[in-house]
């Protein structure tokens, strides 16, 4: 391999890298739509009471499931979205502050 060919290959490599970088930057710049506005959230924690009639020692699982379903439906009607739940009693919700 001649030294002139190596020099030409390095020039081609550098030129290709520069062109590729410019293309990638222009694609990235075209996908942004300005500064993103932060979404503000409201949060809600709802806890069902430890009531035997709601599925405890003397209540059945159907009663507990119905009370959970009622709570979830009521919160959903008000725009709350379930984020997490713990032990079937504590439910964590969020909704956008902007309405």
Backbone as CSV, one residue per row, in Angstrom:
resi,resn,N_x,N_y,N_z,CA_x,CA_y,CA_z,C_x,C_y,C_z
1,UNK,0.848,-1.173,0.000,0.000,0.000,0.000,0.888,1.228,0.000
2,UNK,0.594,2.146,-0.863,1.380,3.374,-0.974,0.935,4.369,0.087
3,UNK,1.831,5.223,0.462,1.545,6.247,1.465,0.467,7.203,0.973
4,UNK,0.423,7.517,-0.313,-0.589,8.423,-0.849,-1.978,7.811,-0.737
5,UNK,-2.097,6.505,-0.898,-3.390,5.831,-0.748,-3.865,5.857,0.696
6,UNK,-2.954,5.700,1.639,-3.298,5.756,3.058,-3.793,7.149,3.400
7,UNK,-3.123,8.165,2.896,-3.519,9.540,3.146,-4.909,9.811,2.596
8,UNK,-5.194,9.305,1.414,-6.497,9.496,0.804,-7.577,8.776,1.595
9,UNK,-7.259,7.570,2.106,-8.232,6.830,2.902,-8.545,7.555,4.206
10,UNK,-7.553,8.171,4.841,-7.788,8.916,6.068,-8.629,10.160,5.797
11,UNK,-8.367,10.824,4.678,-9.179,11.994,4.315,-10.624,11.581,4.090
12,UNK,-10.833,10.464,3.407,-12.193,9.987,3.157,-12.887,9.619,4.464
13,UNK,-12.144,8.991,5.368,-12.704,8.602,6.662,-13.119,9.829,7.470
14,UNK,-12.251,10.826,7.520,-12.560,12.045,8.274,-13.736,12.775,7.645
15,UNK,-13.750,12.871,6.329,-14.853,13.546,5.643,-16.169,12.818,5.889
16,UNK,-16.144,11.493,5.832,-17.355,10.713,6.096,-17.856,10.892,7.517
17,UNK,-16.924,10.945,8.473,-17.311,11.141,9.868,-17.935,12.513,10.080
18,UNK,-17.357,13.527,9.441,-17.893,14.889,9.573,-19.285,14.966,8.968
19,UNK,-19.457,14.425,7.791,-20.773,14.453,7.131,-21.794,13.671,7.955
20,UNK,-21.397,12.499,8.455,-22.305,11.717,9.297,-22.714,12.459,10.548
21,UNK,-21.758,13.153,11.176,-22.077,13.927,12.374,-23.040,15.059,12.095
22,UNK,-22.829,15.747,10.967,-23.725,16.848,10.592,-25.131,16.313,10.341
23,UNK,-25.241,15.201,9.658,-26.562,14.608,9.376,-27.247,14.215,10.674
24,UNK,-26.516,13.594,11.589,-27.116,13.173,12.859,-27.568,14.371,13.686
25,UNK,-26.770,15.422,13.706,-27.155,16.621,14.448,-28.374,17.296,13.840
26,UNK,-28.450,17.315,12.528,-29.606,17.954,11.895,-30.876,17.145,12.122
27,UNK,-30.764,15.830,12.144,-31.942,14.999,12.433,-32.376,15.217,13.874
28,UNK,-31.409,15.252,14.790,-31.730,15.468,16.197,-32.358,16.828,16.444
29,UNK,-31.856,17.846,15.759,-32.400,19.193,15.927,-33.811,19.289,15.362
30,UNK,-34.101,18.529,14.332,-35.426,18.572,13.720,-36.498,17.880,14.542
31,UNK,-36.092,17.009,15.461,-37.080,16.280,16.249,-37.468,16.997,17.530
32,UNK,-36.737,18.022,17.933,-37.106,18.747,19.138,-38.108,19.840,18.788
33,UNK,-38.987,20.121,19.706,-40.024,21.128,19.459,-39.909,22.263,20.462
34,UNK,-38.714,22.682,20.730,-38.534,23.766,21.694,-38.371,23.196,23.086
35,UNK,-38.469,24.053,24.079,-38.290,23.586,25.444,-39.559,22.896,25.924
36,UNK,-39.414,21.686,26.426,-40.600,20.962,26.889,-41.126,21.577,28.184
37,UNK,-42.429,21.661,28.292,-43.014,22.186,29.523,-43.232,21.018,30.472
38,UNK,-42.881,21.216,31.703,-43.018,20.163,32.704,-44.486,19.975,33.053
39,UNK,-44.911,18.727,33.083,-46.285,18.405,33.470,-46.365,18.465,34.980
40,UNK,-47.379,19.105,35.490,-47.596,19.200,36.925,-48.647,18.159,37.305
41,UNK,-48.409,17.455,38.399,-49.289,16.374,38.823,-49.881,16.661,40.194
42,UNK,-51.114,16.201,40.397,-51.733,16.118,41.720,-51.679,14.649,42.112
43,UNK,-51.536,14.380,43.395,-51.458,13.006,43.874,-52.521,12.760,44.934
44,UNK,-52.957,11.512,45.026,-53.975,11.139,46.000,-53.643,9.756,46.536
45,UNK,-53.791,9.592,47.853,-53.629,8.285,48.480,-54.967,7.931,49.102
46,UNK,-55.492,6.782,48.727,-56.753,6.306,49.286,-56.488,4.975,49.983
47,UNK,-56.949,4.860,51.224,-56.728,3.643,52.000,-58.086,3.090,52.420
48,UNK,-58.308,1.828,52.085,-59.534,1.167,52.539,-59.356,0.760,53.993
49,UNK,-60.381,0.913,54.820,-60.245,0.548,56.238,-60.130,-0.964,56.402
50,UNK,-59.413,-1.414,57.447,-59.314,-2.856,57.708,-60.591,-3.367,58.354
51,UNK,-61.605,-3.560,57.553,-62.929,-3.956,58.026,-63.154,-5.427,57.672
52,UNK,-63.477,-6.266,58.657,-63.722,-7.675,58.335,-64.805,-7.878,57.285
53,UNK,-65.750,-6.974,57.229,-66.821,-7.096,56.236,-66.306,-6.841,54.825
54,UNK,-65.123,-6.248,54.712,-64.557,-5.959,53.399,-63.475,-6.961,53.000
55,UNK,-63.582,-8.175,53.488,-62.651,-9.210,53.062,-61.660,-9.612,54.130
56,UNK,-61.875,-9.210,55.354,-60.977,-9.598,56.439,-61.263,-11.018,56.884
57,UNK,-61.039,-11.283,58.172,-61.186,-12.638,58.695,-62.614,-13.159,58.533
58,UNK,-63.607,-12.296,58.697,-65.002,-12.732,58.608,-65.667,-12.405,57.276
59,UNK,-65.016,-11.621,56.451,-65.582,-11.242,55.160,-64.956,-12.059,54.046
60,UNK,-65.640,-12.119,52.949,-65.118,-12.887,51.830,-64.320,-12.035,50.870
61,UNK,-63.595,-12.682,49.976,-62.808,-11.939,48.994,-63.677,-11.141,48.025
62,UNK,-64.921,-11.582,47.827,-65.818,-10.843,46.926,-66.156,-9.466,47.492
63,UNK,-66.367,-9.384,48.819,-66.674,-8.095,49.445,-65.482,-7.144,49.326
64,UNK,-64.279,-7.668,49.516,-63.084,-6.838,49.389,-62.909,-6.362,47.955
65,UNK,-63.099,-7.253,46.998,-62.959,-6.897,45.589,-63.990,-5.844,45.188
66,UNK,-65.208,-5.965,45.679,-66.247,-4.975,45.358,-65.910,-3.606,45.941
67,UNK,-65.384,-3.565,47.167,-65.038,-2.271,47.758,-63.856,-1.642,47.003
68,UNK,-62.896,-2.451,46.578,-61.789,-1.939,45.784,-62.294,-1.400,44.453
69,UNK,-63.167,-2.149,43.820,-63.702,-1.732,42.521,-64.487,-0.439,42.637
70,UNK,-65.257,-0.301,43.684,-66.022,0.933,43.896,-65.079,2.124,44.063
71,UNK,-64.044,1.955,44.876,-63.074,3.018,45.090,-62.387,3.397,43.775
72,UNK,-61.941,2.409,43.012,-61.243,2.676,41.747,-62.154,3.380,40.748
73,UNK,-63.407,2.955,40.659,-64.345,3.595,39.733,-64.632,5.042,40.129
74,UNK,-64.801,5.305,41.425,-65.063,6.667,41.883,-63.876,7.588,41.579
75,UNK,-62.681,7.109,41.837,-61.487,7.922,41.559,-61.303,8.115,40.055
76,UNK,-61.566,7.088,39.276,-61.433,7.189,37.826,-62.390,8.207,37.231
77,UNK,-63.606,8.294,37.769,-64.577,9.278,37.275,-64.095,10.703,37.494
78,UNK,-63.264,10.896,38.526,-62.733,12.225,38.822,-61.402,12.490,38.120
79,UNK,-60.994,11.587,37.231,-59.780,11.798,36.457,-58.509,11.262,37.083
80,UNK,-58.625,10.533,38.189,-57.451,9.972,38.841,-57.013,8.705,38.117
81,UNK,-55.702,8.556,37.966,-55.111,7.374,37.328,-54.346,6.593,38.390
82,UNK,-54.626,5.295,38.491,-53.946,4.461,39.474,-52.480,4.304,39.095
83,UNK,-51.596,4.599,40.053,-50.164,4.481,39.828,-49.633,3.208,40.473
84,UNK,-50.100,2.925,41.697,-49.614,1.777,42.432,-50.609,1.429,43.522
85,UNK,-50.432,0.239,44.083,-51.250,-0.142,45.227,-50.415,-1.021,46.139
86,UNK,-50.766,-1.046,47.407,-50.021,-1.839,48.381,-50.983,-2.659,49.216
87,UNK,-50.753,-3.947,49.231,-51.512,-4.887,50.053,-53.015,-4.813,49.833
88,UNK,-53.457,-4.329,48.691,-54.883,-4.279,48.396,-55.672,-3.275,49.210
89,UNK,-54.988,-2.453,50.015,-55.687,-1.476,50.852,-55.295,-0.046,50.537
90,UNK,-54.031,0.191,50.207,-53.558,1.544,49.914,-53.422,1.691,48.398
91,UNK,-54.053,2.740,47.869,-54.045,2.982,46.429,-53.484,4.376,46.174
92,UNK,-52.552,4.460,45.235,-51.870,5.716,44.923,-52.281,6.165,43.522
93,UNK,-52.773,7.389,43.440,-53.296,7.929,42.190,-52.558,9.198,41.808
94,UNK,-52.633,9.548,40.513,-52.143,10.838,40.029,-53.060,11.321,38.936
95,UNK,-53.058,12.640,38.732,-53.743,13.250,37.602,-53.069,14.568,37.281
96,UNK,-53.177,14.983,36.058,-52.571,16.225,35.612,-53.232,17.397,36.312
97,UNK,-52.430,18.362,36.735,-52.978,19.553,37.390,-53.698,20.442,36.390
98,UNK,-53.332,20.342,35.112,-53.946,21.163,34.057,-55.200,20.438,33.577
99,UNK,-56.311,21.124,33.628,-57.573,20.494,33.208,-58.241,21.310,32.143
